[in-house]
Amino acid sequence: MATRPPRVAELLLLLPSLLPLLWPQQVVSDPDDEACLSNLRGSLTDPNGSLRNWTADSFAAPCNGFTSYLEGVTCNNGRVYKLSLPGLSLGGALSACLANCTNLQSLDLSSNALSGAIPPELASLLNLAVLNLSSNRLSGAIPPELALCAYLNVLDLHANLLTGLIPDQLGLLVRLSAFDVSDNRLEGPVPALLANRTAVGGAGAAALPRFNASSFVGNKDLYGYPLPPKRGGGLSVPAIVGIGLGSGLLSLVLSFTAVCVWLRVTEKAAPMPGEEGKMSHLMPDY
């Protein structure tokens, strides 16, 4: 039996699915991603030329579906969802415009030479699950606004120059499974919600801290469980030694002075030679 040629109506139905093959769609950049990447590049120094392909032309179309030609950029459905640039000797500061990469889920800029503060604007990255800024030269306080990143699983800020308190609000990040602020210049108590004892393995199991001491060590003015309690306001060892030496010297001086006074008094009280004979001569006989 002869095959019936397709009808015109059937061809028209197939036309929408054939158009992308005949005329490929032009990749259109998301303006937020373009602003995010271009401003980040402008805030960084790149002594090794690792970001040589981070150019204005590439920012116009950073993603092609699930791929990107930009160093360290991973895309998902045409949007930047991962930035990974660890160990590239990058300097400069973190751009607040990173908040424009609104689809970002992972940001890793660890082991570089970044300085300045952590932008509180990162709190706008509501999909962020991983934030690794460790081993840099970041300073200032940890922004409490990071607690707004409700999907945050990993927060690694160790080996920086961060100061101030650990924000209590970070303890509200219930998805947080890795947390490290060790080797900074933080002070004050460890937030209870980051170090609370949680039962593992059901009733009767040993109570373990949510994050152990390794997450907090290297901050000399940080205290509280799982670190040792706050040190009392007692004197330091050098001060105690100094007071001891001073007290001993003072005792020696006082003792020497007392001996000198006693000798002087004794010397004045003793009779002069010949005085005893004179006195007996003057005494009447009974």
SVG drawing of the C-alpha trace seen along z (x, -y; Angstrom):
<svg xmlns="http://www.w3.org/2000/svg" viewBox="-4 -61 91 63">
<polyline fill="none" stroke="black" stroke-width="0.4" points="0.0,0.0 1.4,-3.4 2.5,-5.8 0.2,-8.8 2.2,-12.1 1.9,-14.3 -0.7,-16.8 0.0,-20.5 -1.7,-20.7 0.6,-18.0 3.7,-19.9 2.5,-23.1 2.2,-21.2 5.8,-20.1 7.1,-23.5 7.6,-24.9 9.9,-22.0 11.9,-22.4 12.5,-26.1 15.3,-25.9 17.1,-23.5 16.8,-25.7 17.5,-29.0 19.4,-28.5 18.4,-30.9 20.9,-33.6 22.2,-33.3 20.9,-36.2 22.8,-37.1 20.9,-37.8 21.7,-41.4 22.1,-40.6 24.7,-38.0 26.5,-40.4 26.6,-43.1 27.8,-40.5 30.7,-39.2 31.9,-42.5 31.9,-44.2 33.6,-41.3 36.3,-41.3 36.8,-45.0 37.3,-44.6 40.0,-41.8 43.6,-41.8 44.9,-38.9 48.7,-38.7 48.8,-35.3 46.4,-36.1 44.0,-33.3 41.0,-35.5 42.3,-36.4 39.1,-35.3 37.0,-37.4 36.4,-40.1 33.5,-42.5 32.5,-40.4 32.3,-37.2 30.2,-39.0 27.6,-39.7 27.0,-36.0 28.6,-34.2 26.4,-31.1 25.4,-28.9 22.8,-26.7 24.7,-24.6 28.2,-25.6 30.4,-28.6 33.8,-29.5 34.6,-31.7 37.3,-30.4 35.6,-29.1 32.0,-29.7 29.4,-27.0 25.9,-27.6 22.6,-26.0 19.8,-26.7 21.5,-29.9 22.2,-31.4 25.4,-31.5 24.9,-29.1 28.5,-28.3 31.7,-30.5 34.8,-28.6 38.1,-30.5 40.3,-29.0 44.0,-29.2 44.6,-31.7 46.5,-34.4 43.6,-36.8 43.8,-40.1 41.5,-43.1 38.2,-43.1 34.9,-41.3 32.4,-43.2 29.0,-43.9 27.6,-43.3 28.1,-39.5 24.5,-39.9 23.4,-40.3 24.2,-36.6 20.8,-35.8 20.9,-32.2 24.2,-31.5 24.4,-28.4 28.1,-28.0 30.8,-30.7 34.4,-29.5 37.1,-32.2 39.3,-30.4 43.1,-30.5 43.6,-33.8 44.8,-37.2 41.4,-39.0 41.2,-41.9 38.5,-44.2 35.2,-43.3 32.7,-40.6 29.8,-42.5 26.5,-42.1 24.8,-42.3 25.7,-38.6 22.5,-38.0 20.6,-38.6 21.9,-35.3 18.9,-33.4 19.8,-30.2 23.4,-30.1 24.3,-26.7 28.2,-27.0 30.2,-30.0 33.9,-29.4 36.1,-32.5 38.8,-30.9 42.5,-31.5 42.4,-35.2 43.0,-38.5 39.4,-39.5 38.9,-41.8 36.0,-43.4 33.0,-41.7 31.1,-38.7 27.8,-40.1 24.8,-38.9 22.8,-39.3 24.3,-36.0 21.7,-34.3 19.2,-35.3 20.8,-32.7 18.5,-30.0 19.9,-27.2 23.5,-27.7 25.1,-24.3 28.7,-25.3 30.2,-28.5 34.0,-28.5 35.7,-31.7 38.8,-30.3 42.3,-31.8 41.3,-35.4 41.6,-38.6 38.0,-38.8 37.2,-40.6 34.3,-41.1 31.6,-38.7 30.3,-35.6 26.7,-36.7 24.1,-34.8 21.9,-34.8 24.1,-32.3 22.9,-29.7 19.5,-29.9 20.8,-28.3 19.3,-24.9 20.8,-23.4 24.4,-24.4 26.5,-21.2 30.0,-22.7 31.1,-25.8 34.6,-27.1 35.8,-30.5 39.0,-29.3 42.3,-31.3 40.8,-34.7 40.7,-37.5 37.2,-37.0 36.2,-37.6 33.3,-37.0 31.2,-33.9 30.6,-31.1 26.9,-31.4 24.9,-28.7 23.0,-27.7 26.3,-26.9 27.6,-24.8 24.5,-23.3 24.7,-19.7 22.5,-17.5 21.8,-13.9 23.2,-11.5 21.8,-8.1 18.6,-8.4 17.8,-8.4 20.7,-7.6 23.3,-8.4 26.3,-10.6 25.6,-14.3 27.9,-15.9 28.3,-19.6 26.8,-20.8 30.3,-22.1 33.3,-21.1 36.3,-23.2 38.1,-22.9 35.6,-25.3 36.5,-28.0 40.2,-27.6 42.8,-30.2 40.8,-33.1 42.5,-34.0 39.6,-36.1 36.8,-33.6 35.5,-31.5 32.6,-29.3 31.6,-25.7 33.1,-23.9 36.1,-26.1 37.3,-26.7 35.3,-29.2 36.2,-32.8 39.5,-33.4 39.2,-35.3 40.5,-38.8 43.5,-37.5 47.1,-38.7 49.3,-37.3 52.3,-35.2 54.8,-38.0 52.8,-40.3 52.8,-37.7 56.5,-37.1 57.1,-40.8 55.0,-41.3 56.9,-38.4 60.3,-39.8 59.2,-43.3 57.8,-42.0 61.0,-40.0 63.1,-43.1 60.9,-45.3 61.2,-42.7 64.9,-42.7 65.2,-46.5 62.8,-46.6 64.8,-43.9 68.1,-45.6 66.6,-49.0 65.3,-47.3 68.7,-45.8 70.4,-49.2 67.9,-50.9 68.4,-48.2 72.1,-48.5 71.9,-52.3 69.6,-52.1 71.8,-49.4 74.9,-51.5 73.4,-54.5 72.1,-52.5 75.5,-50.9 77.7,-52.8 80.9,-54.5 84.2,-53.0 85.0,-54.3 81.5,-55.4 80.8,-52.4 83.7,-53.3 82.6,-56.9 79.1,-56.0 80.2,-53.6 82.5,-56.3 79.5,-58.7 77.2,-56.2 77.0,-56.5 78.1,-53.7 75.5,-51.9"/>
</svg>
